[in-house]
Amino acid sequence: MSDGIPATATLTGTAVGEQAVRNARPQFLSEADVVRFVAAQQADAWLARDLERLSGAITDELDAV
């Protein structure tokens, strides 16, 4: 089973089959994939402005870490 991680299916403790489990996702992302993912997930431009405006009002209320 060199194509994946061997897995044994059991039924009441008795082995009934084997299958090589493969990871369908690539282990590493290319830089282009990361840029494409981040660009698609960017937050609303107004959110950054609102968070910046609100952050001055709440930072004094936060406990020290």
Secondary structure by P-SEA (a helix, b strand, c coil): ccccbbbbbbccccccbbbbbbccccccccaaaaaaaaaaacccaaaaaaaaaaccccccccccc
